[in-house]
Amino acid sequence: MAAELNQLSGLQVYARSLAAAQRALFFLGRQEDTKYLGILSAPGLLPGKFAGEVKPVSVGGTEWILTLASTVPENAAALRSVLPFLIPRTLGLQKSAGCGDRLGLATPGHIRAIRHSDMAPILAQQSMRENARTGRTPQQVMDDALWGIFQEGWRMGSGPTPTI
């Protein structure tokens, strides 16, 4: 499926990101150094409020709508509303490991490192002091974690950081 989405979208699709919800297929892909949210849906059935470029495509003789959207905060919020596994949750007594991502680029690697363990990751872990030094806001930290979680297809949950 990822190969077909590569051709339809012109993106290099992260195969693990594929997620079906509300009669649509969501994925993350990149073109050079820029990542995009892709949504394949039936005409008139785009779930949520996503802002992006919309074009009709044909898959197996059936007409679909392909939406390519930027990884902006509004689209991150819309994606959280459609894919609940992207919402951080409390972990209770589950074993966890803090995986601070100072620049917003390491979350996919953190997930790969923890994927086959019994640990739950705390991915959006950055202090207010670190935010001030890097020029990032708490919302940017949360959104960067979301895109990394989505890219890697992580469905096992992640904890929120107590400092945000």
Phi, psi and omega in degrees: 000319180301322180297318178294320177294326175303313182292317182294320189264338186077011180255160168269105188278135173280107187303324180291343183283345184304126180214128178259135177198145176047046176061034177217159177245125182252145178203162175243138178217169179226153173230111189057240183261007184251132179261148180225146171274130175247142178223124176251118184219162175291151180306131178079004184241027178292115179284148176076181182247083181258139177251124180182183178279129184245134176213146177283143176222161178243129178233115180058034179082002178253137180278134179227169174246128176253121176251128174246121188233148177290158178271060180265162183306322181296320179286328175297316179296318179296321180293321176301323182290337182262327182242090186299340179293349178274354180271123177300148181222161176289146186255355180061228182266008179298142176297137181220163178222129176284131182233067181303134181241091188298328184249356180082021183240346191265352184306315178303319178293322177298318180294318178300323181290330186258350189309318185258020177253179176260019180266148173256135182275144167255102192267324182266067185246100178209133182281164178297325177298315178294322176301316181297319181289325182267350181076020180259152176262161175304322180295322177296321178298314180296317182292320177299320177297318179303312183294325176292319177298314180296315180304318184271358178066031182284118183247002188271003178088153175218152183269153174280157175271141181289348183269357180254000000 
